[in-house]
Amino acid sequence: MSAVHPPAAPARVVKGACPHDCPDTCALEVEVVDGVAVRVSGSAAHGPTAGVLCTKVSRYTERTYHPERLLHPLKRVGRKGEGRFVRIGWEEAIATIAERLRALAAEDPQQILPYSYAGTMGLVQGESMAQRFFHRLGASRLDRTICATAGAAGYELTLGARIGVDVEVVDQAKLIVFWGSNAIASSVHFWARAQAAKRAGATLVAIDPYRSLTAEKCHLHVAPLPGTDGALALGLMHVLIRDGLVDQDYVRRYTVGYEGLAARVAEYTPARVASLCGVTAAEVEGLAQLYGRTRPSLIRVNYGMQRARGGGSAVRNIACLPALTGAFRDAAGGVFLSTSGNFSIDEAALTRPDLLAGRNPRTINMATIGRDLESATPPIRALLVYNSNPVAVAPDSRRVARGFAREDLFTVVLEHFQTDTADYADIVLPATTQLEHLDVVKPYGHYDMVANNPAIQPLGEAKPNTEIFRLLARAMGFTDACFADGDEAIAQAALGKDWDFEAVRRDGWRRVGPPAGVARFAAGGFDTPSGKVEFHSTAAAALGLDPLPQYVPPNEDPQGPLAARYPLAMISPPARHFLNSTFVNVRSLRSIEGEPWLDIHPADAAPRGITDGDRVRVWNDRGELRLRVRVTDRTRRGVVTAPSIWWKKLSPDGRNANELTNGEALTDLGRGPTFYDCLVQVEAHAARSEANSPQTEVAAT
């Protein structure tokens, strides 16, 4: 007689939102059976998501139920960096943290610093209760510059708020230029629309020092030297003006400063730009002609080119191009950096800066954390890290790790896993993942605010960020009513009076802006002081900057004096199956990436005696690392490419590309880091026999 099994419980579908640092902000559907999330998929009803998820997020259950998930508070028992901890209870953990913070705050609360970024893009679990806590404490402020501030500053000087283009009409474009954007890896839904445009006859162009997956599938690839994109944009403007490819009616009606711009770009002939960028004059001429003669034309500019000294100016220069050609007349035309400017968030209600009560704490730039842990005055004596992994992701990583290793530095880390940064913590607190808490996510790649409903109960003793900071506030004796706000109230406060969070939560998302197909700037209406495209920027002049677009060369110029010692420019774009340092520890995704690689052009490999598969030493004055090499023409001559960001502990040599990046030099606008402004030297380090030795293979597993 066969056993009778009770029927499986029907799956319950919960509406969610991807929280990760990606413009697509997918609407999720989480299938739950008996309290267990069994599948995460993209919502087919959500236009921008269209039922599709990237490889990373489609495996979100693997991450949530990962065997190494942190489920209980931990206290350090070994040396900092060893990662040796013992389990403790929440009561002990919170009391220990409060005791240390209370003593430091009594001396000077500026000795305490929060460190966070976009581990979650959620408004609730990101900077809500956490910022209320630090404002009430009077802690140092963090300048959150690590990703987008340079490009945002340059864009806003020219065009104002980052409104962007509706992704749902991108397939109507006849020319799409991917400028510093590997959309296949970083924005799969935009890429899907671009593919539809390609099938309808559109031309796709990639501008990137590396022949990325996206560049491989474009009709044309232009590969300038890193940090020279600003010069290329000026060269394109030179040709457009010289050859009468300017929409003079649009320029006259909806721009200011054209005469000054024309005089400035007259200096940037194709020959000069070719010399600066390491391309040919014919490439500059051809690209300008294609752009000036094709409509609708759309530039998908991403944050790659803004990670050099002149990154802000580069984006500013690129933002001028669609105004010259009148591309803004078309719904599928213009320039697309971000859509975040569409959303009105009540930041004051969310973060409560009034809790500072008149105090004005200092600001520490997150990009210079290595230096500031060594030399800030007053010294940083406590760090609370959440939604970030600075030991892996911050520039000049060796210096950052040295700062985190200070025994007099009290460090608390809120995390899902024992990351490189968590290894240096005194107290580690287990945080919930997106499947376990409530949130609302503002996208920067489409026009829909997306809500996240908790699908499962928190695993183990994990708690949402909001609850952790509520507990800390209570332990510190903060009695302000805002510390009792629930997550639903926080979400509603962030959205303001014009939004009903419960309705957004029920429906899953809510669109802002005009209906699809409307050309937002066909008749001007830019969010600038003049209401027009500002070739001549009064805001820039007020800041003491050049009011006209300009070219700012790299700090570490491949054609400058430092190149005599370090002749190769290194860039470290995202590996396809990682998102910053998130997902690196998901075994199935890491196995696809294999191990950290360095791509080098055959013309650079041959004189160094480097062959495909060798291990090489890559170094500069800041540090060194050893990587397996791929000899390939995917990276241009003079440039080496190290896809990132690997956890150090999961790399064969215990290092990652940020060992070599600059932790002091900042961008011309926005105070951003200069990750891609980095010269190195490469030498053959070991033959394939050593690279495949048992010791190496063990280290790589």
C-alpha positions in Angstrom: 0.0 0.0 0.0 1.5 3.3 -1.1 1.9 6.2 1.4 -0.6 9.0 1.1 1.1 12.4 1.0 -0.8 15.6 1.8 -1.1 17.9 -1.2 1.5 20.6 -1.4 0.3 24.0 -0.3 -0.5 26.3 -3.2 2.2 29.0 -4.0 1.5 32.5 -2.7 2.9 35.2 -5.0 4.2 38.4 -3.3 5.0 41.6 -5.1 8.5 42.9 -4.6 11.2 45.1 -6.0 14.8 44.5 -6.8 16.8 46.7 -4.4 20.2 46.6 -6.0 22.3 49.4 -7.6 21.0 48.9 -11.2 18.9 51.4 -13.2 16.3 48.7 -14.1 14.7 48.4 -10.6 12.7 45.3 -11.6 9.3 44.5 -10.2 9.6 41.1 -8.7 7.2 38.2 -8.1 8.2 36.0 -5.2 6.6 32.6 -5.0 6.2 31.3 -1.5 5.2 27.8 -0.4 4.8 27.0 3.3 6.7 30.2 4.3 9.7 29.4 2.0 10.5 31.5 -1.0 10.9 29.0 -3.8 11.3 31.3 -6.9 11.9 34.9 -7.8 10.9 36.1 -11.2 10.3 39.4 -13.0 6.8 40.7 -13.3 5.4 40.4 -16.9 2.8 43.1 -16.1 5.5 45.7 -15.4 6.5 47.4 -18.6 10.1 48.0 -17.9 10.7 44.6 -16.3 8.7 42.7 -19.0 9.0 39.4 -17.1 12.8 39.2 -17.4 15.4 39.3 -14.6 19.2 39.4 -14.9 21.1 36.2 -14.1 22.1 37.6 -10.7 18.6 38.4 -9.3 17.0 35.4 -10.8 19.0 33.4 -8.3 18.0 35.5 -5.3 16.7 32.6 -3.3 20.2 31.1 -3.5 21.5 34.2 -1.9 18.8 34.5 0.7 19.1 30.8 1.8 22.9 30.8 1.4 24.5 28.4 3.9 26.9 31.2 5.0 24.1 33.7 5.7 24.6 35.6 8.9 21.7 34.8 11.2 22.9 35.9 14.7 24.9 38.8 16.2 28.6 38.2 16.4 31.5 39.6 18.6 35.1 39.6 17.5 37.5 37.3 19.3 40.5 37.3 16.9 42.7 40.0 15.4 41.0 42.4 13.1 40.8 41.0 9.6 41.0 37.4 10.8 37.2 37.0 10.8 37.1 35.1 14.0 33.8 35.7 16.0 31.6 34.2 18.6 27.8 34.3 18.7 26.2 36.7 21.1 22.6 37.8 21.8 21.0 41.0 20.5 20.8 42.5 23.9 24.5 42.2 24.5 25.3 43.4 21.0 23.1 46.6 21.2 24.3 47.3 24.8 28.0 47.0 23.7 27.5 49.3 20.8 25.6 51.9 22.8 28.2 52.0 25.5 31.0 52.7 23.1 29.0 55.3 21.1 27.8 57.0 24.3 31.4 57.5 25.5 32.7 58.8 22.2 29.7 61.1 21.8 30.3 62.6 25.2 33.8 63.7 23.9 32.9 64.6 20.3 30.2 62.8 18.3 32.1 63.7 15.1 34.5 60.8 16.0 31.6 58.5 14.9 31.1 58.0 11.2 28.4 56.1 9.3 29.6 54.4 6.1 26.9 53.2 3.6 25.9 53.3 0.0 23.6 51.3 -2.3 23.7 47.8 -1.0 20.0 48.5 -1.0 18.5 51.3 -3.0 15.4 51.2 -0.9 14.2 54.4 0.7 13.2 52.7 3.9 16.1 50.3 4.5 18.6 52.7 3.0 18.9 56.1 4.6 15.8 56.6 6.8 16.0 55.4 10.4 19.8 55.2 10.1 20.1 58.9 9.1 17.7 59.9 11.9 19.9 58.1 14.3 23.1 59.8 13.1 21.5 63.2 12.9 20.3 62.9 16.5 23.8 61.7 17.6 25.6 64.6 15.8 27.9 62.1 14.1 30.2 63.0 11.1 28.3 63.2 7.8 29.3 60.9 4.9 29.6 62.4 1.4 28.2 59.5 -0.6 30.3 60.0 -3.8 31.5 56.5 -4.7 29.4 56.0 -7.8 27.5 58.9 -9.5 28.3 62.3 -8.2 30.7 63.5 -10.9 28.4 62.6 -13.8 25.4 64.0 -12.0 27.1 67.3 -11.3 28.1 67.6 -15.0 24.7 66.7 -16.3 22.9 69.0 -14.0 25.0 72.0 -15.0 23.9 71.6 -18.6 20.4 70.1 -18.4 19.2 70.4 -14.8 17.4 67.5 -13.1 18.2 64.0 -14.4 14.8 63.3 -16.1 16.2 61.0 -18.7 14.2 59.2 -21.5 11.3 56.8 -21.0 12.9 53.3 -21.5 9.6 52.1 -22.9 10.1 54.2 -26.1 13.8 53.5 -26.7 12.9 51.0 -29.4 11.8 53.9 -31.6 15.3 55.4 -31.8 17.2 55.1 -35.1 20.6 55.6 -33.5 21.6 54.6 -30.0 25.1 55.4 -28.7 26.2 53.4 -25.6 28.8 55.8 -24.1 30.6 54.2 -21.2 27.7 51.7 -20.9 27.9 47.9 -21.0 24.1 47.6 -20.9 24.1 43.8 -21.4 25.8 43.6 -17.9 24.3 46.6 -16.2 20.9 47.3 -17.8 19.5 44.3 -19.5 16.0 45.8 -20.1 17.4 48.9 -21.8 19.5 46.5 -23.9 16.3 44.5 -24.9 14.7 47.8 -26.1 17.9 48.6 -28.0 17.8 45.2 -29.7 14.3 45.8 -30.8 15.4 49.1 -32.3 18.3 47.3 -34.0 15.8 44.8 -35.6 13.8 47.8 -36.8 16.8 49.2 -38.6 18.5 51.3 -35.9 22.3 51.7 -35.7 24.0 50.9 -32.4 27.4 52.5 -31.5 29.6 51.8 -28.4 32.2 54.2 -27.1 34.3 52.3 -24.6 38.0 51.5 -24.2 37.0 47.9 -23.9 35.1 45.8 -26.4 32.4 44.8 -23.9 29.6 42.3 -24.6 27.5 45.3 -25.6 30.2 46.7 -27.9 30.6 43.4 -29.6 26.9 43.5 -30.7 27.0 47.1 -31.9 27.6 48.2 -35.5 30.4 50.5 -34.6 32.9 50.5 -31.7 35.1 53.5 -30.9 37.7 52.9 -28.2 39.2 56.1 -26.7 41.8 56.1 -24.0 40.3 56.2 -20.5 39.6 59.7 -19.2 39.5 61.3 -22.7 35.7 61.1 -23.4 35.3 64.8 -22.7 37.7 65.6 -25.6 35.9 63.2 -27.9 32.6 65.0 -27.2 34.2 68.4 -27.9 35.5 67.0 -31.2 32.1 65.8 -32.2 30.6 69.2 -31.5 33.4 70.8 -33.6 32.3 68.7 -36.6 28.6 69.3 -36.1 29.1 73.0 -36.1 31.7 73.1 -38.9 29.5 71.0 -41.2 26.2 72.7 -40.6 24.7 69.7 -38.7 23.2 71.9 -36.0 19.5 72.5 -35.5 19.7 76.2 -35.4 16.1 76.7 -34.6 16.3 74.5 -31.5 19.6 76.2 -30.4 18.1 79.7 -30.8 14.9 78.9 -28.9 16.0 76.5 -26.2 19.7 77.0 -25.4 22.1 79.7 -24.1 25.7 80.3 -24.8 26.0 78.8 -28.3 28.5 81.4 -29.5 30.9 80.7 -26.7 30.5 77.0 -27.2 31.3 77.4 -30.9 34.4 79.3 -30.1 35.5 76.8 -27.5 35.1 73.7 -29.7 36.8 75.4 -32.7 40.0 74.4 -30.9 39.1 70.7 -30.9 39.7 69.6 -34.5 39.4 65.9 -35.4 43.2 65.7 -35.6 43.8 67.1 -32.2 41.0 65.0 -30.6 42.4 61.9 -32.3 45.8 62.6 -30.7 44.3 63.2 -27.2 41.9 60.1 -27.3 44.1 57.6 -29.1 41.6 57.2 -32.0 41.8 58.3 -35.6 40.5 61.5 -37.0 38.3 59.5 -39.4 36.6 57.9 -36.4 35.8 61.4 -35.0 34.5 62.6 -38.4 32.5 59.5 -39.1 30.8 59.4 -35.7 29.9 63.0 -35.9 28.4 62.7 -39.3 26.4 59.6 -38.2 25.1 61.4 -35.1 24.3 64.7 -36.9 22.4 63.0 -39.7 20.3 60.5 -37.8 17.0 61.0 -35.9 15.7 60.0 -33.4 19.2 59.7 -31.8 19.7 58.7 -28.2 22.9 58.7 -26.2 22.9 56.2 -23.3 25.6 57.6 -21.2 26.6 55.7 -18.1 28.9 56.3 -15.2 32.0 54.6 -16.7 33.6 57.7 -18.1 33.0 59.8 -15.1 35.5 57.8 -13.0 38.5 59.9 -14.1 39.7 63.3 -13.1 37.6 65.0 -15.9 34.6 62.8 -15.4 32.2 65.6 -14.5 33.2 67.7 -17.5 33.0 64.6 -19.8 29.3 64.1 -18.9 28.6 67.8 -19.2 30.1 67.9 -22.7 28.2 64.8 -23.8 24.9 66.4 -22.5 25.4 69.3 -25.0 25.3 67.1 -28.0 21.5 66.4 -28.3 20.7 70.1 -27.9 23.0 70.9 -30.9 21.2 68.4 -33.2 17.7 69.0 -31.8 17.5 65.4 -30.7 15.4 66.5 -27.7 12.5 67.0 -30.2 11.9 63.3 -30.2 10.5 61.1 -27.4 13.2 58.5 -28.1 15.9 61.2 -28.5 18.3 63.1 -26.2 20.6 61.8 -23.6 19.8 59.2 -20.8 22.0 59.1 -17.7 19.3 58.6 -15.0 15.6 59.1 -14.4 15.9 59.8 -10.7 15.0 63.5 -11.2 11.4 62.5 -11.9 10.7 61.4 -8.3 10.0 63.9 -5.6 11.1 62.4 -2.3 10.5 64.2 1.0 14.1 63.8 2.2 13.5 65.9 5.3 10.7 63.7 6.5 12.7 60.6 5.6 16.0 61.5 7.3 15.0 64.3 9.8 18.0 66.7 9.5 16.2 68.8 12.1 17.4 66.4 14.7 20.9 68.0 14.3 19.4 70.9 16.4 21.6 73.5 14.8 24.8 71.4 14.9 26.9 71.3 11.7 29.1 68.2 11.8 32.1 67.8 9.5 31.7 65.8 6.3 34.0 62.8 5.3 34.2 61.8 1.7 33.6 58.0 1.4 36.1 57.8 -1.5 38.9 59.0 0.8 38.1 56.7 3.7 41.6 55.1 3.7 43.3 58.5 4.1 40.8 59.7 6.6 41.1 56.7 8.8 44.8 57.6 9.1 44.7 61.3 9.4 41.3 62.9 10.1 41.1 65.4 12.9 39.4 64.6 15.2 40.2 61.0 14.5 37.5 58.5 13.4 37.1 56.2 16.4 33.9 54.4 15.5 32.5 53.3 12.2 29.0 51.9 11.6 28.9 50.2 8.2 25.7 49.2 6.5 24.7 48.6 2.8 28.4 48.7 1.8 31.6 46.7 1.8 34.3 49.4 1.8 37.3 47.1 2.4 36.5 45.7 -1.1 34.9 48.6 -2.9 36.7 51.7 -1.8 39.8 52.9 -3.7 43.4 52.4 -2.5 42.2 49.2 -0.8 45.4 48.3 1.0 45.3 51.7 2.8 41.6 51.2 3.6 42.3 47.7 5.2 45.1 49.2 7.2 42.7 51.8 8.6 40.1 49.2 9.4 42.7 47.2 11.2 43.3 49.9 13.8 42.7 48.3 17.3 41.4 51.7 18.6 38.7 51.8 15.9 35.4 50.4 17.0 33.6 49.0 14.0 30.0 47.7 13.7 28.9 46.1 10.4 25.3 45.3 9.4 25.5 42.5 6.8 24.0 39.4 5.2 27.4 37.7 4.9 30.9 37.8 6.4 32.4 40.1 3.8 35.9 41.5 3.6 34.7 44.4 5.7 32.9 42.3 8.3 36.1 40.5 9.0 37.4 43.7 10.6 34.3 44.4 12.7 34.1 44.3 16.5 30.3 43.6 16.3 28.5 42.1 13.3 24.7 42.4 13.1 22.6 40.2 10.8 20.4 42.2 8.5 17.4 41.0 6.5 17.4 40.6 2.7 14.9 42.1 0.4 12.6 39.1 0.7 12.3 39.6 4.4 11.4 43.3 4.9 9.2 46.1 3.5 10.6 48.9 1.3 9.9 51.2 -1.6 12.5 51.7 -4.3 13.1 54.8 -6.5 14.5 53.7 -9.9 17.1 55.6 -12.0 16.3 53.8 -15.2 12.5 54.1 -15.7 9.5 56.1 -14.5 7.9 53.7 -12.0 8.3 53.8 -8.2 8.3 50.1 -7.1 7.1 48.8 -3.7 8.5 45.7 -1.9 6.4 43.6 0.3 8.1 41.1 2.7 7.6 37.6 1.3 9.0 35.5 4.2 9.8 35.9 7.8 13.3 37.0 8.7 15.7 34.1 8.8 17.3 33.3 12.2 17.7 36.5 14.2 18.1 38.8 11.3 16.5 42.2 11.6 15.8 45.0 9.1 18.1 48.0 9.1 15.3 50.2 10.4 14.7 47.9 13.4 18.4 47.8 14.2 18.7 51.6 14.4 15.4 51.8 16.4 17.1 49.5 19.0 20.3 51.6 19.0 18.2 54.8 19.4 16.4 53.3 22.4 19.6 52.1 24.0 21.1 55.6 23.5 18.1 57.1 25.3 16.7 58.9 22.2 13.1 59.5 23.0 12.1 61.5 19.9 8.8 60.2 18.5 10.3 59.6 15.0 12.3 56.6 16.4 9.0 54.8 17.0 7.9 55.1 13.3 7.1 51.8 11.7 8.4 51.0 8.2 5.0 51.7 6.6 5.0 55.2 8.1 8.6 55.8 6.9 7.6 54.8 3.4 4.6 57.1 3.4 6.7 59.9 4.8 9.3 59.5 2.0 6.6 59.5 -0.7 4.9 62.6 0.7 1.3 63.7 0.5 0.9 63.1 -3.3 1.5 59.4 -3.0 -0.5 56.7 -1.2 2.0 54.1 -0.2 -0.6 51.4 0.5 -1.9 51.8 -3.1 1.7 51.5 -4.5 2.3 48.5 -2.3 -1.0 46.8 -3.4 -0.4 47.5 -7.1 3.4 46.9 -7.0 4.4 50.1 -8.8 3.2 53.6 -9.7 4.3 55.6 -12.8 5.3 59.3 -12.7 5.7 61.7 -15.5 3.7 62.0 -18.8 2.4 59.2 -20.9 4.8 57.2 -23.0 5.6 58.9 -26.3 5.8 62.5 -25.0 9.0 64.3 -25.9 9.7 66.0 -22.6 12.0 68.7 -23.9 10.8 69.3 -27.5 10.0 72.9 -26.5 12.7 73.4 -23.8 11.5 73.4 -20.2 14.8 72.2 -18.7 15.3 72.4 -14.9 18.2 75.0 -15.2 18.3 78.6 -14.0 17.4 79.7 -17.6 15.0 76.9 -18.3 17.1 76.1 -21.3 20.1 73.9 -22.2 23.1 75.9 -20.7 26.1 75.6 -22.9 27.2 78.6 -20.9 26.4 77.7 -17.3 25.8 80.5 -14.8 25.7 77.9 -12.0 29.3 76.7 -13.0 30.5 80.3 -13.0 29.0 80.9 -9.6 31.1 78.0 -8.3 34.3 79.4 -9.8 34.3 76.9 -12.6 34.7 77.4 -16.4 31.2 78.3 -17.5 31.8 76.6 -20.9 32.4 72.9 -21.6 36.1 72.0 -21.3 38.4 69.0 -21.5 40.1 68.0 -18.2 42.7 65.4 -18.9 43.3 62.4 -16.5 45.5 62.8 -13.4 47.4 59.7 -14.5 47.6 60.5 -18.2 48.7 57.6 -20.5 50.5 60.3 -22.5 52.0 62.1 -19.5 55.2 61.8 -17.5 54.0 59.1 -15.2 53.5 56.8 -18.1 57.3 56.3 -18.4 57.0 54.2 -15.2 53.5 52.9 -15.6 52.6 52.8 -19.3 49.3 51.0 -19.1 45.9 52.5 -18.2 43.8 50.1 -16.0 40.1 50.1 -15.9 38.0 47.8 -13.7 34.4 47.6 -15.0 31.9 45.4 -13.3 32.1 41.7 -14.0 28.9 40.6 -15.6 27.7 38.2 -12.8 28.5 40.5 -9.9 27.0 43.8 -8.9 29.7 45.9 -7.2 30.7 43.3 -4.5 27.2 41.8 -4.2 26.7 38.2 -5.4 30.5 37.4 -5.4 29.9 34.8 -2.7 27.0 33.1 -4.6 28.9 30.0 -5.8 26.9 29.5 -9.0 27.6 33.0 -10.2 31.2 33.0 -9.1 31.8 29.7 -10.9 30.7 31.5 -14.1 33.3 34.2 -13.6 35.9 31.6 -12.7 38.6 33.9 -11.1 39.8 37.4 -11.4 41.3 38.1 -14.9 43.4 40.8 -16.5 42.8 41.4 -20.2 45.8 42.8 -22.2 46.2 43.6 -25.9 48.5 41.3 -27.9 50.7 44.3 -28.7 51.2 45.0 -25.0 51.6 41.4 -24.1 54.3 40.4 -26.6 57.1 42.7 -25.5 56.5 41.6 -21.9 56.8 37.9 -22.8 53.2 37.4 -21.6 51.1 34.6 -23.2 47.5 33.7 -22.7 46.8 31.9 -19.4 49.9 33.2 -17.6 49.8 34.8 -14.2 51.1 38.3 -14.2 52.0 40.9 -11.6 50.2 44.2 -12.0 51.5 47.1 -9.9 51.9 50.8 -9.2 53.0 52.9 -6.3 49.8 52.0 -4.3 50.1 48.2 -4.4 50.1 45.1 -6.6 48.1 42.1 -7.4 48.5 38.9 -9.4 46.0 37.9 -12.0 45.5 35.3 -14.7 45.8 37.0 -18.0 43.8 36.8 -21.2 45.6 38.1 -24.2 42.9 39.7 -26.4 42.1 42.6 -28.6 38.9 43.2 -26.7 40.9 45.7 -24.7 42.6 48.4 -26.8 46.3 48.9 -26.9 47.7 50.8 -23.9 44.8 49.7 -21.7 44.4 46.7 -19.4 41.0 45.6 -18.1 40.4 43.9 -14.7 36.6 43.0 -14.4 35.6 43.5 -10.7 34.7 43.8 -7.8 35.9 40.6 -6.3 35.9 40.0 -2.5 39.5 39.9 -1.6 39.1 36.7 0.5 37.6 34.9 -2.6 40.5 36.0 -4.9 43.5 33.7 -5.3 46.0 36.3 -4.0 43.7 37.9 -1.4 43.5 41.2 -3.3 41.3 42.9 -5.9 41.7 45.7 -8.4 41.2 48.4 -5.8 44.6 47.6 -4.5 45.8 49.9 -7.3 43.2 52.6 -7.6 43.7 56.1 -6.2 42.1 56.9 -2.8 42.9 60.6 -2.8 42.5 62.2 -6.3 38.9 63.2 -6.9 36.9 64.2 -10.0 36.7 67.8 -11.3 33.0 68.0 -10.3 31.1 66.1 -7.6 34.1 65.0 -5.5 33.9 61.5 -6.9 36.6 58.8 -6.9 38.9 58.3 -9.9 38.8 54.5 -10.2 39.5 54.5 -14.0 42.3 57.2 -13.7 44.9 54.6 -12.9 48.3 53.8 -14.5 50.0 50.4 -13.9 52.8 48.2 -15.2 52.4 44.5 -15.9 55.0 41.8 -16.0 55.1 38.1 -16.5 55.0 36.6 -13.0 54.5 32.9 -13.4 54.2 30.4 -16.2 51.1 28.3 -16.7 52.7 25.5 -14.7 52.6 27.6 -11.6 49.2 29.0 -12.4 47.8 25.5 -12.5 49.6 24.2 -9.5 47.6 22.4 -6.8 48.3 25.2 -4.3 46.9 27.8 -6.7 43.8 25.7 -7.5 43.1 25.2 -3.8 43.3 29.0 -3.3 40.9 29.6 -6.1 38.2 27.4 -4.8 
